[in-house]
Amino acid sequence: MSSRRIEITVLSGENLRIDRKSVKKNAFVVVKADPFNYSTTSVDTLGGSYPSWNEKLDLELPKHASFITLEVQCKTSSVNRNIGFAQIPVSDFIGGYLPENYLHFLSYRLRDAGREKNGIINISVRVKAPECSTYSSKNGLNLSGYGTAAVEGVRRRPHPQQQQHRQQRLGIPVGEVATGIPVWW
């Protein structure tokens, strides 16, 4: 696999400043997987130093990428001013024991050009699972999304209600489980 698709939802920012003064309006975020692969949120005209975007961005993450960059900027009449940036290690949301399509809620400290603390950015990240091809069993059942093991009769997915009952019985919260990284700096 040469790359993966990730869905980043840029949720909000906190305590954004330019030259030690609170941002008044027009903040936006540029998310970069590499210099040629980036996406931008719309401009928040009302939030000031606590903007809210809640905007989903879909990016292709190259296999060689070790981090993604979030750049928070402010649109002024003459030029876009940099507020701060955060570099997010790909290992924060890919790898380990978590399945693909797991929704991660993360917060990161922003640093300005002089590497001074300059606010916080809140995001969620989901690695999109690759599309499964459609298989048919010998009796004509559509086994789309079950993988080749289901076609061969090796494993079956439990019915969603069975899975939910199993989670309740084991004390696991039903629905999406979110993780995050506390900001202590």
C-alpha positions in Angstrom: 0.0 0.0 0.0 1.6 3.3 -1.0 -0.7 5.6 0.9 -3.7 5.8 3.2 -6.7 8.2 3.4 -7.2 10.1 6.6 -10.2 12.1 7.7 -9.2 15.1 9.9 -12.0 17.1 11.5 -10.6 20.4 12.6 -12.8 21.2 15.6 -11.7 24.4 17.3 -8.9 26.5 18.6 -8.2 28.1 22.0 -6.4 31.2 23.1 -5.0 32.2 19.7 -2.8 35.3 19.6 -0.9 37.4 17.1 1.9 39.6 18.6 0.6 38.7 22.1 -2.8 40.1 21.3 -6.0 38.0 21.0 -7.0 37.2 17.4 -10.2 39.2 16.6 -11.5 37.2 13.6 -10.7 35.4 10.3 -8.7 32.4 11.6 -8.4 29.3 9.4 -6.3 26.1 9.4 -4.1 24.5 6.7 -3.5 20.8 7.2 -0.4 19.4 5.4 0.5 15.8 4.8 3.5 16.9 2.7 4.3 20.2 0.8 2.1 19.2 -2.2 -0.8 17.5 -0.3 -2.7 19.9 1.9 -6.3 21.1 2.6 -7.7 24.2 4.2 -10.7 25.0 6.4 -13.0 27.9 5.8 -12.4 31.1 7.6 -14.0 31.5 11.0 -15.3 35.2 11.1 -16.9 35.2 14.5 -14.8 33.1 16.9 -12.0 35.5 17.6 -9.3 33.8 19.7 -11.6 30.8 20.3 -12.6 29.9 16.7 -14.8 26.9 15.9 -14.5 25.2 12.4 -15.9 21.7 12.9 -14.8 20.9 9.3 -13.9 17.5 7.9 -10.9 17.4 5.6 -9.9 14.3 3.6 -6.2 13.9 2.9 -4.0 11.2 1.3 -1.2 10.3 3.8 1.9 9.1 1.9 3.4 5.9 3.3 6.7 7.7 4.1 5.0 10.5 6.1 6.0 10.5 9.8 3.9 13.5 10.8 1.3 15.9 9.6 1.4 19.7 10.1 -1.4 22.0 11.2 -0.9 25.7 10.5 -3.3 28.1 12.0 -3.4 31.4 10.1 -5.3 34.7 10.2 -6.6 36.4 7.1 -5.9 40.1 7.1 -6.6 42.7 4.5 -3.1 42.5 3.0 -1.6 39.1 3.9 -2.3 35.8 5.8 -0.5 36.0 9.2 0.8 32.8 10.9 -0.6 32.3 14.3 1.0 29.0 15.1 1.7 25.4 14.0 1.7 21.9 15.4 3.4 18.8 14.1 1.4 15.7 14.8 3.2 12.3 14.7 1.5 9.8 12.5 2.1 7.3 15.3 -0.5 9.2 17.4 -3.3 7.7 15.2 -1.8 4.9 13.1 -0.4 1.6 14.5 -0.7 0.0 17.8 -3.7 -2.1 18.8 -6.4 0.2 17.5 -8.4 -0.7 14.4 -8.7 1.4 11.3 -11.7 3.7 11.3 -11.0 4.4 15.0 -11.9 8.0 15.9 -9.1 9.8 17.8 -9.9 13.1 19.6 -6.6 15.0 20.0 -5.4 18.4 21.2 -2.1 19.9 20.5 -0.2 23.0 21.7 0.5 25.5 18.9 3.9 27.2 18.6 4.5 30.4 16.8 7.5 31.2 14.6 9.7 31.8 17.7 8.6 28.4 19.1 6.6 30.2 21.9 3.3 28.7 23.1 0.5 30.2 21.2 -2.8 28.5 21.8 -4.3 25.0 21.3 -5.8 23.2 18.3 -8.5 20.5 18.8 -9.0 17.9 16.1 -10.3 14.4 15.5 -8.5 11.9 13.1 -9.8 8.7 11.5 -7.8 6.5 9.3 -10.1 5.4 6.5 -10.2 1.6 6.0 -9.5 0.6 2.4 -12.6 -0.4 0.4 -13.3 -4.1 0.5 -14.2 -5.8 -2.7 -17.5 -7.6 -3.0 -17.5 -11.4 -2.8 -20.3 -13.9 -3.4 -20.6 -17.2 -1.7 -21.5 -20.4 -3.4 -25.2 -20.0 -2.5 -25.3 -16.4 -3.9 -25.0 -14.4 -0.6 -23.3 -11.1 -0.8 -20.4 -11.0 1.6 -19.2 -7.5 0.9 -16.9 -6.2 3.6 -16.3 -9.5 5.2 -13.0 -10.2 3.5 -11.8 -13.4 2.0 -11.9 -15.3 5.3 -15.7 -15.1 5.3 -15.9 -16.5 1.8 -13.8 -19.4 2.9 -16.0 -19.9 6.0 -13.1 -19.2 8.4 -14.8 -16.3 10.3 -18.0 -14.4 10.5 -18.8 -11.0 11.8 -21.3 -10.9 14.7 -24.6 -9.2 14.1 -24.4 -5.5 15.4 -26.9 -6.3 18.2 -24.9 -9.3 19.3 -21.8 -7.1 19.3 -23.5 -4.4 21.3 -24.9 -7.0 23.8 -21.3 -8.4 24.2 -19.9 -4.9 24.9 -22.5 -4.2 27.5 -21.9 -7.5 29.2 -18.2 -6.9 29.4 -18.7 -3.3 30.6 -17.4 -1.7 27.4 -19.1 1.6 26.4 -21.4 1.1 23.4 -20.7 3.4 20.4 -17.6 5.2 19.5 -14.8 5.3 22.0 -12.6 8.4 22.0 -9.1 8.9 23.2 -7.2 12.1 23.6 -3.9 13.5 24.7 -4.0 16.0 27.6 -2.2 19.3 27.1 0.0 19.9 30.2 2.4 22.6 29.0 
